[in-house]
């Protein structure tokens, strides 16, 4: 495990500290969980993009306008 330092706005630090106490865990553990969630979401996005590209290569008519793509992503 690597050690790192980050700077948090005062309000975020206060809320994170309170949440750690409420959940009987450490602020570091909450930060690790949050970082992992961001990384996993990024992986899911890349996998979705890979699948969409494969589908487009098989059938270019499967493409959707950019506005429609953004609308679907928000869901």
Steps between C-alpha positions, in 0.01 A plus 500: 500500500625849412459808713378821338393843616204695370356837587127515575278803540414557866133406456584176323755407766248570776228293331739216423617491860140494626410221258800295610388527863141410408618192309763407758777508240786724404505794263771316307273200449221723371744668260627162375142384444418819310814474285423137420145592398634763259748255347235230461260746340773596254557136415128448445490806271791364298338158471172662387689702240683188377170313460341794318796520262478128428129535428564799272765306308253213451211730410575870434127572494502436877660842554296761685524880489725651767209666683323164527819338627532763775134459592546125541819544705317716753265213582 
